[in-house]
Amino acid sequence: MRYAEFRRQGLFVGSGVIEAGCRTVGGRLKRSGMFWTVDGANAITALRCAHLSNRFDDYWEDRAAA
């Protein structure tokens, strides 16, 4: 990775935020009594990401066009 270049652009280059996000998602999928297939977990993760990034309507438009 070109860390110096990315830092000059003000971009975050650490892995801690990503690792915490993975832990959070994993924790949500592994709660008591839950069972997820890989496809189901991927689908719900995509929906949650679309919702949190204010792109929920775009997500459904893209799905309808496919």
Protein Blocks (a to p, Z undefined) as FASTA:
>chain_A
ZZklmmmnopafbfklmmmmmmmmmmmmmgghiacdfklmmmmmmmmmmmmnopmmmmmm
mmmmZZ
